[in-house]
């Protein structure tokens, strides 16, 4: 992966201003993202595979301790000018912010990875988890906790194949619930239609932002000039600003 490989975070004009002004992205608790199948898609497939093993209660199987962890996610897309994404932000509101993947991966925040759509071979995808699940243990409670800790990030990397067009990438970080309580100052909340959602801040250096694409709409020349002014005021250098090539229709 080279330094010029970019992934795009779609946002509104308010989001653009907040991200550029504070130089930060937000990673939200993935249980409350728009896709109602977050985590449950891979989770159901995993437990279907475990069921086939017909194991007892003294094995290293993930279970209730999955609820003792939280995965925080910031979402991106491989494509910076995608109609389905623009539709989600409405006319004259959408912007796609292009970030350099190498620099995102260098940040002190979890991992940056592409989403896998579907699990065509579950036994292969969960190969390591199923291997350890088959190993008996004298401490099933402790083993279940660790198995859950290892499994959850694997679940956060997959989505239902119906979302394939999104070509999503994710920055994700897992924390235990007790860590959230000890590091409460790091947890913030944002409003949403689903109520208050917890998020973590991902601070980034200005050179991490390399491109801004203005979504289809009206007054694009004015919007482009306004963004260039903002970038100059905020000391962002060498950021490419361009307008979507998708035709706009009211």
N, C-alpha and C positions, 0 to 999 in steps of 0.2 A: 504494500500500500504506500503510495507516494504522498508527499506533502500537499499536492494540488488536488487530491481527491476530496471532494466536498460533499457534505450532507446538509440538508436544508430543514430549518425549523420554521414552520408556517405560523403566523401570528397576525393579530390585528394591529392597527396603528397605535393603540394604547400599549400593546405588548412590545412593539418595536421601540417605542420611546423608553419604556421601562428597562428593557434589555440593554439598550445602548447607553442610557444614562447611568445605570448602576453597574453595567458590565457583568451581568449575571443572568443565568438561566435558572429555571425552577424545575426540580425533579419531584413529581407528585406521588403520593401513595397510590400504587397502581390498582388497588381495590376499587378506586372511585373514578377511574378513567372512563371514557365514553363507551368503550367496548365492554359490554356486560359479561363477556366470557373470559376476561383477563384472569389468568391463573387456572380457572376451572377447566378450560379446554385441555391443557396438558395434564392437569391433576387427574381428571377422570380417566384419561388414557393410561396413566401410570398405574392407578389402582386396578384397572382392568387387567393389566399385565401381571401385577402382584397376585391377583385373585387366581390366575392360571397356575401359580406355583403351589397353591394350597398349603401355605405355611401356617405354623402356629403362632403363639404370642411370644415366643422366645427368640425371635429373629430381628434383624436390623431393618425394620420397615418404618418408613416415614408415616406420620399419623397426626395426632392431635397437636403436636408441637409446631406444626406448620402455622398455627395461629399465634405462635409466640415470636414470629418474625414479620417484618415489614419490608417490602421492596419499593424503593422510590425510583421513578422513571422520568426521564426527559426524552421526548419523542422527536425524531427527525425523519426525513424522506430522502431517498437517493435522487429523486427528480425535483428540480426547483421550479418547474413550470407545469404543474399537473392540474388539469381541470377539476378533478374530483376534490382536490384540496382547496382550490379557489372557491368552489361552491360552498364550502363550509364557513367561509368568512364573509360572504356577501359582496355586493358591488362596492368598489372604492375603499375596501377595508383590508384586503389581504396583502401580506408581505411575506416573502420567503427569505430567510436569513441563512446564507451559506457559511458553514463553519468547516475549517480544516480538520479532517479526522485525526491526523497525527498529533495535532496540538490538543484536541479534545482528549485523546488517549493519554496524553502526558499530564493532564490535570490530576490533582489529588482527589479523584472521585470515582470509585468503583471501576466499571469497565464500559467500553463502547463497543457495540457489536450489532450485526445485522439480525433482524428478526427472521426466524424460520417459519414458513407458512405450511402448516400441516405436519403430521408425523407419519409418513407412509410406512415406516418400519419401526414400530414402537420398541420392539425387543432390541433393536440396534441403538436407537436414540437413548434408551434408558439402560444400556448394557451394564455400565458400572453400578448404577443404582440397584438393578436387579441381581447382580452378582453379590453385592454386599447384603441385600435383603435375604439371600439364601443362606447366609452364614449365621449359625446360632450364636447366642451370646448369653453370658451369665448375668448381664446387666441390661435387660431389654429397655428399661426406662431411659437410661443414658444413651443407649444405642439409637433409640427412636428419636431422641432430641437431635443428635448429630445427623442422622439420616434426613430429618426434616430440614435442617440447616443447609445441607448440601443440595437437596432437591429443589428448594424454592427458586433459586436463581435459574435453574434449568427450565422451570415452568414459565418464568418471565421472559424467556427468549423465544417462545413459540406462540403462534396465534392461529386461529381458524383459517383454513385456506381461502375462505370467502373474502378475506381482507388483503389478498395478494397484491392487488393494484397499488396499495399504499407504499410498497417497497420500503418498509420502515426500518430505521435503525434506532437503537436505544442506548442511552447512558443509564446504567442502573446500579443501584447500591442497596445492599441488604443490611438491615440492622435488627438486632434482637430488641424486643419490646423493653426489656430492662435497660438497654443502652439509651433508648429514647427518653426514658424517665431521668436517667443520669445526665443526659445531654439535652435537656429540655430547651435550653436557650437556642439550640440550633434548629429546632422545629418551629416552623411558622405556618400560618393558615391563610388560605385564600377562599373567597366565596365562590360558590358554584350552584347550579340547579340541584345538585345532590347534597347541599349543605356545605359546611366548612371542610376543606380538604387540606390535610397536612402536606407540607413540602419542605425540601431541603434546598438551600441555595448553592448553585455551582458558579463560583466566580471564575472569570476568564480574562486573559490579557487582551488588549485591543487587536493585536495581530491575529488572533484566533478567528475574528470575523473578517471574511474576505469578499463577500458579495451580498447584495440586497437586490432581490427581484420584486418589482412593483406589480401587484396583481392586476388583471384586466379591469378596466373601468374608465371613467372620465377624468379629465384634467391631469393626464399622466405626465405631461411636461412640467406642470407646476409641482406635482408631487415629487418628481425626480429632483427638481431644483431644491425643494424644501429638505429632502433627505440629505443631499450633498452639503447644504448649509449646516444641518444638525451634526453630521459627521465631522465637519471642520471645527465646529464649536467644541465638540467632545474629544478632539484629538485622535480621531480614527484616521489612519492614513492608508492609501492604496486599496480602499474598498471599492470594488466595482459595483456601480448602480445601473441597473437596466430594467426595461419594461417588459412585461410578459408578451409573448408572441401570440397568445391565444386571443382571437377576436372577441370583442365585448358586445353582448346583446342585452338590452334592457327587457 
